[in-house]
C-alpha cells in the first residue's frame, strides 16, 4: 500500500507541475545553512581560504529584490560562483550584473525569477540542467561571443559546439526550427514556452531528456525525428493545444506522463516497435477519441488513459502481457474494451475485460451505464479500480474471493451489494465514496478489510459480519468513518460480541448487537414481496420466500431483517 501511495503522490506532483511551477518555501533556513559573511545585503559563503574565493548564496530574508550588482571582490574574497539557490524565487528581482570572475552558475540558481535577460560571460565554464528552470518572463540568454563553452543564437542557449540545445527562453514564440547541428535536447529545454506554436526537430537529434515541452500550452504541432527510440517522461505534459504529433516507428518506450493533459489531442497511433508505456502516458487527454495500438506492445502502465473522457472503445493487441491498475479509470464514455484474438493473457466478454482464464475481472467500462451487473461465476478477483466511478446501482458476486483496492470506489449510485459466501479480502478504498450503500452484509469467510474500504459511505446504517473472528483491518485502522462508527449498528454472531468489542476498529462501534436483535419482523407477509430479498450472504433470492431463516429485504431505500420460521 505504501508503494501505491508513493506513486499516487508522484502522480499528483506531476499534475501540479503540468499546471504551473510554484516556488516552495526554501527549506534551508539561515540557521540550517549559515552564510559566512554579508556585504551590502548580499550573503556569501567561503569556497577556499587558500585561494580566497567565495560564492553568492541565497537570502531568505529579502530574496534579493530590484537591481542587483554582484561584486568581483567581497570582504577580500574573489566571487567565483553563484551558489545553490542564489536567486531562487526572487520574484522582485529586475536585473543582475555578474562579474567576469564568476565561472559557475549553481543548481537552481535562477529558478522562477522574472528576469527578462540572463547574461553569461566568457569565463563561465559550468551551468547545470536546472539552473534556469521556470523563468517565465525570460526573453533571451546572452552569451559573450568568446565563451569557449556556451553559445546563444537568437536568445536560445546551446553548448559551444551547437550539438546540445540547453534551454530556450520562455518568451520564445511562433514557429521554431532547431538547428540541424543539434544532437541532444537537454532537460526542460522548451519548458513553459507558452507562446510557442510549432517546433521542428531535425533528424540529427537522437536523444531528448525529460519534460522537453512541459506546459507549452500554445504548442499545436511537433515534428519528431525518425531516429528517436524513446519518448522521455513528461515530454508534452500539459500541452493543451497539441493536435498533431507523429510518434516515430523506432520508439520502443514512452515515459510516464509523456502526453499527460494534452487536452486537444483527438487521435494517436502507437508505433510498430513500441513495447512499453509507462504510467500516466495519456492521462487527462479529455478529447482523445481513438487509439490505434500496435502489434508489439507488451506493457501498459497505471493510469495511462485515466480521465480520457471522450474515449469510447479500444482494442488491445495480441501481444499485450501486462496491464497495471486504473488504466481506464475516469473514462466516462468508454463502452467496450476488446482484445485481439489469440492474446494469451486477456479476454473480453461483452466489452468487459477479464484475465484469459476469466478468474479476474480487470476493467468494467463505466460508459456502459448498466444499473445492475452479475459477476460471472468464474471470477475470483475484482481487479484494482475495476468498477471505479461506474453508475451501477446493484452488484452480485457469487464466487469472488478478493476485491482489490479501489474496486468499486466512487460508485456513487451503488446501493445494493451481494458479496456471496466466498469473499476473503476487501482491499483499501474498495468502496470508498459510495454514499448510497445503507447495509453491508459480510460473509463468514471475510478475514481482512483494508484502510478506508468503506470510507465516505455516508449512508451506512448497518453492518453485518458473520465471521465469529473479527476480520483483521488495515494498518491505519480507518476502515469506516467516525460518523459511521457513531451512528451505524454492527451486527455480529452473539458468541463473538466480546471479541468484537475488544478488536481494533470494531470496538469503536457505539452499537454492537447480536445478529438476532436486528430482526424487524417474524411474519413474512408483513414485508411486500415486490421488495428485493437477500439471504444472509447477500445473495438475491426469488420471491415469494417460504424457506425458514433470516432474510434481508430492500425497499424504498431501506433495508430490514426478516425471520421466517
N, C-alpha and C positions, 0 to 999 in steps of 0.2 A: 504493500500500500504506500509506503514512504517513497518508493521509486516513482509510482504513478503520480503522487502529489508533487514530486520534484519536477516531473515532466510537465504537469499542468502548470506549475509555476513558470517554467521556461516558456511555455506557450503563451502565458499571459504577458510575460515580459516582452516577447516578440511582438505581440499585438500592440503593446504600448509603444514600442519602437516604430511600428508601422505608422502610428498616428503622428508622433512628434518626438523630438528629442527634448527632454526636460532635465535640467541640471539638478541632481540631488544635492542636499547639503553636504559639503565636503566633510568626509569622515575624519580627517586628520585635524583635530583642533590643535591650537598652539601648544598646549601642554603635552600633547602626544607627539607632535612633530615640531620641536623647538627650532627657531631660527637663531643664527649666531650673532647677527647684528642688523641694525636698521639705519638707513641713510635717506633722509628726506621722504619718509613714508614708504620706501621700498625695503623689502626684507631680503636678507641674503644668508646663505649657508656656505661655509668654507669647504672647498673641494680639496685643496692641497696647501698645507702650511709651507712645504718646501718650495713649491712653485708659486706660492702666493696667488692662488686662483680661487674664485668663488662663483656661485650661481645665484640667480634671482629665484626666490621661492614665492609661494602664494601668500596673500594676506587675507585671512578670513574676516578681518575687521572691516576692511574698506573695499575689497575686491577691485582695487586699482581703477578708479573712475577717471574720465577725462583724457587729456593728452599726456602720455607717459614717455619720459625720456630716460632710457636705461644708460647709466654712465659707463665709461670704459673702466674707470677705477672707482672702487667703493671701499672706503676705510683702509686703503693701502693694498687692496687685493684687485687683481685683474678679473673683470667679469667675463667668464669664458663660456657660460651656459645659461640658457633659460630653463630652469629646472622643472621637475614634475609639477603639473597643475599651475604653472606660473601665472597664467591669465585665465584660469578655469572659471567659466561662468561670469566673466567680468562684463556684465550687461551694459554698464555705463562707460565702458572703455571706447574712446573715439579714435585714438591713434597711438601707435607705438614707434618710437625711434630706437633702433637697435644698433649698438656699436659694432665696428668691424672686429672687435676682439671675441665676439660670440661665435663659437664654432658648432654648437649643438643646440637644437630645439628639442626639449624633453617631451616625454609622453604626456598626452592630454594638455599640452602647453597652451594651446589656443582654442580649447573646446568651447563651443557655444558662446562666442563673443558676437558683437555686432560690428566688427571691423569690416570696412569695405575693401581695404587693400592690405596685403601682408608682404613685407619686403624681406628678401633673403640675400644676404651679402655674398661676396665672392669667397669668403672664408668659411662659410657653413659647410660642414662635412657630414653631419648626421641629422636626419629627420626621421621620425617614427611614423608608422602607419596610422596611428591615432592622434597625431599631433594637432591636426586641424579639423577634427570632426565637428559637424553641426554649426558652422559659421554661415548662417542663412542669409546674411546681408553681403557676403563676400563677392566682390566683382572681379578681382584679379589677384594672382600671385605675380610678384615682380622679382625676378632673379637677376642679379648682376651678370652681365654678359660673360665675364671671365671666370665665373664659378666653374670649377672642373667637375663638379658632382651633380649639379642640378641645372635645369633649364626651364624657362617659361615661354610658351608660344601662345599668343592670343589669350593670355591670362591663365592658361592651363599649366599645371606643374608636371614636369617629366624628369626622369633621370637624364643625365647629360647625353648619353648615347641614344636617347629617344626610343629605347626599347621597352621602357616601362612608363605607363601613364600613372602618376601617383594620385593626383586629385584635380578635379575641375572645380572652379568657384561656383557656389550655389546659385549665383545670378546668371549662369550660362543659360542662354535661351535659344529657341528655334530649333534648327537642324544642325547637328554636329557630326563631322566626318573625322574619325580617329585616323591620324597619320598612318600610312602603311609600313612605317618602320617599327611600329609598336608590336611587341610580342606578348607582353603581360599587362593586365589591368589590376591595379592594387585594390586592396580592401576599401570599400566605401568610395570608390573613385568618383562616382557621379551622385552620391547620396544627397538627397534633399535639393536637387536641382529642379525646383518646382516649375520653372519656365521652359524646361527642355521638352521638345515635342517629338523629335526623331533623332535616332543615333545609328550611324552606320559603322560597324566594326569590321575592319579588313581581315582578309584571310590569313594575314601574318600573325594574328593573335591566336595563341594556343593555350593560354591559361588565364583564367579570371578568378579573383578572390571573392569572398562573400560580400553580400549587401551592396552589390555594384550600383544598382539603380533604386535602392530603397527610398520610398517616399518621393519619387519623381512623379508627382500627381498629374502633370500635363502630358507625360510621355505616351504617345499613341502607337509608335511603330519602332521596332528594333530589328536590324538585320544582324544575325549572329553568324560567325564564320563556321564553315563546314568542318573545320579541324577540331572543334571542341569535343571533348569526351565526357564532360560533366557540366551540369548547371549548379553552381555553388549555392549554399544556403542563403535565403532572403534576397536573392538577386533582384527580383522585381516586386518585392513586397510593398504593398500599398501604392502601386502604380495604377491608380483608379481609372485612368483614361486609356490604358493599354487595350487595343483592339486587335492588334496583329503581331504575332510572333511565331516564327517557324523554328521549331527545335531541330537542330541538325541531326542527321541519321546516325552519326557516330556516338552520340551521347548515350552513356550506359547508366548514369546515376543522376538523379535530381535531388538536390539537398533540401533540408527542411525549410518550409515557408517560402520556397523559391518564387511562387506566384501568388502568395497569400494576399487576399483583399484586392485582387485585380478585378474590380467590380464591373468593368466594361467588356471583359473577355467572354465571348459567346461560344467559341468552339476551339478545341485543341486536339491535335493529332499527335499522339506519342510516337517517338521514333522507333524504327525497327530494332535497334540494338539496345533499347532501354531495358535494364534488368531490375533496377531498384528505385523506388520512390520513397524518400524519407518522410517523416511526419509533417502534416500540415501543408503539403505542397500546393494545393489549390484551395486551401481553407478560406472561406469568405468570398469566393468568386460567385457572387449572387446572380450574375447574368449568364453563367455558363450553362448552356443547353445541351451540348454534345461533346462527348469524349470518345475518341477513337483509340482503343487500346491496340498494342502491337502483339506479335506472336511470341515474344521472348520475355515479356515482363514476368518476374518471379516474385516480387515482394512489394506490397503497398503498406506504407507506414500509417500510424494512427492519425486520425483527423484529416486525412488527405483531401477529402471532399466535404468536410464539415461546413454546414451552412451554405452549400451551393443550392440555393432555394429554387432555381429555375431548372435544375436537372430532373428529367422525367424518367429516363431509362438508361441503363448501362448494360453492356455485355462484356463480361470478364473473359480474358483469354484462356486458352487451353493450358498455357504454360504457368499460370499463377499458382504459387505454392504457399505463400504466407500473406495473411491479412491481419493487421493489428486492430486495436479497438477503435470504436467510434468513427470509422472511416466515413460513413454516410450520415452521421447524426446531424440533425438540423436541416436535412434535405427535404423540405416540406412538400415538394412537388413530386418526389421520387415515387413512382408507382410500381416499378419492377426492376429486379436485378436478374439478368440472365447470365448463364455460364455456357461457354462453348462446349460442344460435345467432345468427350474424350478427356476432360480435366479430371485428374485422379484425386483432387483434394476438396473440390466444392461442387455443389449441385444446386439447381434452382427448381423449386416446385411452386407453381402458381405465382412466380415472380418473387418468392421469398427465398433467401439464401441460407443454405444449410451446409454442414460438412458433408463430404461424399457419402459417409455411412448414415447420414440423417440422424446422428446422435446429438449434434449441436445445432441449434438454431442461431445463426450468426447475425443476420440483419432482417428485420421486418420493415419493408419500405413504408414510411409513415404517410406517403401520398395516397395510399390505397383507401384511406378513410373508412376502414371497416370498424363497426361498432362492437363486434363480438368475434373472438377467434378461439378455436380449439387447437391446441398444440398437438401435432402428430404423436402417436403413442411411442414412436421410436426415439423421440427426443429426450435426452437425459440432462442436457445442459442448455440453459439460456445464456447466450454469449453476452459479453460486456457491452452495454448500451444497445442491445438488440432491438428493443421496443421503445427506446428513448423518444419522448415527445410525440408518441403516437396518439391518435384520437380514440383508441379503444375504450369501451365502457365496461367490457366483461372479458375475462381471460380464463380459460380452463386448461389446466395442466394435469395429466394423469400419471405420467411416469418420470417427470422432471426431478432430478436429484440435486441439482445446483443451479442457482440463479447468480450469475456473476455481477460484479459492480455495475451500477447504472442500468441494470437490465430493463427496468420499467420507469426510470427516473423521468420526471416532468410529464408523466401521462396524466394530465390534469382532468381528464374525463373518466378515468378508470375508477369504477365503484365496486365491482364485484370480482373477487379473485377465488378461484378454485385451485388449491395447491396440489390436490391428490394426496396419496398416503406414502410417498417415497422420498419427499423432499428432505435433504440433509443440511444444505448450506445456503444461506442468503448473504450475498456479498454486500460490501458497504455501498451506501447510496442506492441500493437496488430499487426502492420505491420512493426515493426522495422527491418531495414536492408532488404528491398525489393527493390533493386535498379532499377528494370526494370519497375516498375509502373510509367507511364507517366501522366495518368489522373485519378483523383478521382472525382466521382460524388455522392454526399451525398444527400439522400432524405430529404424532409421537416421535417421528424419525428426525425432526429438526434438532440439530446439535450445535449449530453455530450461526450467529447473526452478526453481521459486520456493522461498523460505526455508521450512524445516521441512515441506516437501512430504511427506517420509516420516519426520517426527519421531515418536518414541514408537512406531515399528513394531518392537517389541522382539523379534519372531520372525524378523526378516530374516536369511537365511543367505547368499543370493547375489543379486547384481545384474548383469544382462547388458545392456550398451549396444552396439548395433550401429553407432552413428554413429562414423565414424573421426575426427570432430572432436568433442572433448569438449563436451557441452552447457554453455551459459552458466548460471550459478547466481545465486540472489538476492543482494541487496546484503549480507545478514548472513552469507552463506556457511555456513548451517547446515541444509542440505537433509536431512542424515542426523544421527542422534545419534552422540555419541562412541563409544558401545558398538558401534554398527553399523560404524563405520569401523574399529574394532579387531578385530571378530570375523567380519564378513561378507566374502565373496570378491567382488571386482569382475572381471567378465569383459568384455573389450573386444577389438576386432579386433587381431590380432598386430601389424599395421603401425602401430597407434596407441598402443601401450603407452607409448612415451616421452612422447608428448603428454599422456596421462592422468596420468603420474607428475609432470608439471610444472604441471598445470592446477589452478586454485582448486577446493577441496573434494575433487576426485577424487584429488589427490596425497596426501590424508590417509588413504586406504585402506591398511591394512597389507598386504593381499593383493591385488595387481593381476595378473591372469593372462590369457593369450591364450584366446580362446573355445574352441579345441580342447582345452585342458587340462582343461576341466570335464566331458569326456565320461566317463561311468561304464562304458559297455558298447558294443561294436560288434555285438552279437548281439541282434536284436530279440526272439528267443524267450526271452531271459533276463528280459524285462520282461513281466509279466502284462498281457494285452490288456483286462482288466477295469479297468485303471487309466485315468486321464484323460490323453489325449495332446494336445500342442500343438506347433505349428510354432514356428520361432524368432521369429515376430512375435507370439507369444502367442495365436494363433487356435487354437481347438479343432479337432481333426481326427478323422475317423472311423477306427475300428479294424476289422479289422487293418490295419496300415500296411505298405506294400510299396515305396513310392517312396523312392529314396535321399535322404539328407540328415540334418541334425541335428534331433532332436526332444526335447521336454521331457515327462516323464511325472510325474504326481502320483498318489500312493497313500499311504494311511495317514499323511497329514500331511507327507509328504516329497516333494521334487522332485529329479529327476536328469536328466542329459542322456544321450541315446542317439544313436549314429551308425549309420545304416543305409546299407550300401554296396550 
